[in-house]
């Protein structure tokens, strides 16, 4: 029983870590993308 609970907890933590990593990657890409878009917009206007 304890082994199954540990395995389940490991799997849940693993999926939680993966979700956190994916969310972090998406947010990081958006944060890095916005300044470039603003710079391109400004350079195109002028």
N, C-alpha and C positions, 0 to 999 in steps of 0.2 A: 504493500500500500504506500509506504513512504517513497519508494522508488518511483512509482507512478506519479505521485504528487510533485516530486522534484522534477521529473521530466516535463510534466505539464507546466510547471512554473518556469522552467528553462525555455520552453517553446513560447510561452506568453511573453517572456522578457525579450526573447529573440525577435519576435514579431513587433513588439513595441519599439525595440531599437531600430529595426528596419523602417518602421513608419516614421520615427523621429528623424532618421537619416534622410529619407525621401522628402519630408517636409522641410528640413533644413536646406537641402539642395535646391528645392523649388524657390524658397524664400531668398536664398543667396543669389540665385540666377536672376531673379526679379530685381533685387537690390543692385546688382552689377549692371543690369541691362538699362535701367532707367537713366543713369547719368550719361551713358553713351547716346541714348535717344535724345536727351535734352541738348547735348552738345551738337548732334547732327541737325536738330531742329533749328538751333540758333545759327549754325553755320549756313544752313539753307536759306534762312530769312535774310541774313546779311549777305 
